């Protein structure tokens, strides 16, 4: 019975890891989008997305915020 329990735990961990990787990939795409929008001077939109990104990282993923270059410029 312990073997089945370990297998189930392993499968749950694998699934958790896949979801975490998908979330990290989505955040990388969001990072690119924020940078692109900032580059074409859509700073209000990029600033709003950066706040959303920060919330997702801190509250939902439990990861410390990594500031984006767009969050550190004089334009925003």
C-alpha positions as CSV (number, residue, x, y, z in Angstrom):
1,X,0.0,0.0,0.0
2,X,2.9,2.4,0.7
3,X,4.1,1.9,-2.8
4,X,0.8,3.1,-4.2
5,X,0.8,6.1,-1.9
6,X,4.4,7.1,-3.0
7,X,3.4,6.7,-6.6
8,X,0.3,8.9,-6.1
9,X,2.4,11.5,-4.3
10,X,5.0,11.4,-7.1
11,X,2.3,11.9,-9.7
12,X,0.9,14.9,-7.8
13,X,4.3,16.4,-7.5
14,X,4.9,15.9,-11.2
15,X,1.6,17.7,-12.0
16,X,2.4,20.5,-9.6
17,X,5.8,20.9,-11.2
18,X,4.2,21.1,-14.7
19,X,1.7,23.7,-13.6
20,X,4.5,25.8,-11.9
21,X,6.6,25.6,-15.1
22,X,3.6,26.7,-17.2
23,X,3.0,29.6,-14.9
24,X,6.7,30.6,-15.1
25,X,6.6,30.4,-18.9
26,X,3.5,32.6,-18.9
27,X,5.3,35.1,-16.7
28,X,8.2,35.2,-19.1
29,X,5.8,36.0,-21.9
30,X,4.2,38.7,-19.8
31,X,7.7,40.1,-19.1
32,X,8.4,40.3,-22.9
33,X,5.0,41.9,-23.5
34,X,5.6,44.5,-20.8
35,X,9.0,45.4,-22.3
36,X,7.6,45.6,-25.7
37,X,4.7,47.9,-24.7
38,X,7.2,50.1,-22.8
39,X,9.4,50.2,-25.8
40,X,6.6,51.5,-28.0
41,X,5.7,54.1,-25.3
42,X,2.5,52.4,-24.1
43,X,3.8,53.0,-20.5
44,X,0.4,53.1,-18.8
45,X,-0.5,49.7,-20.1
46,X,3.0,48.3,-19.3
47,X,2.8,49.7,-15.8
48,X,-0.6,48.1,-15.2
49,X,0.7,44.8,-16.5
50,X,3.8,45.1,-14.3
51,X,1.6,45.5,-11.2
52,X,-0.4,42.4,-12.2
53,X,2.8,40.5,-12.7
54,X,4.1,41.5,-9.3
55,X,0.8,40.4,-7.7
56,X,1.0,37.0,-9.4
57,X,4.6,36.4,-8.4
58,X,4.2,37.5,-4.7
59,X,0.7,36.3,-3.8
60,X,0.0,33.4,-6.1
61,X,3.4,31.9,-6.6
62,X,5.0,32.9,-3.3
63,X,8.1,34.2,-5.1
64,X,9.8,37.5,-4.4
65,X,9.3,40.2,-7.0
66,X,11.9,40.7,-9.6
67,X,11.8,44.3,-10.8
68,X,11.6,44.8,-14.5
69,X,13.6,47.5,-16.3
70,X,10.3,49.2,-17.1
71,X,9.6,49.5,-13.4
72,X,12.8,51.3,-12.8
73,X,12.8,54.0,-15.5
74,X,12.0,57.7,-15.2
75,X,9.2,57.4,-17.8
76,X,6.9,55.3,-15.6
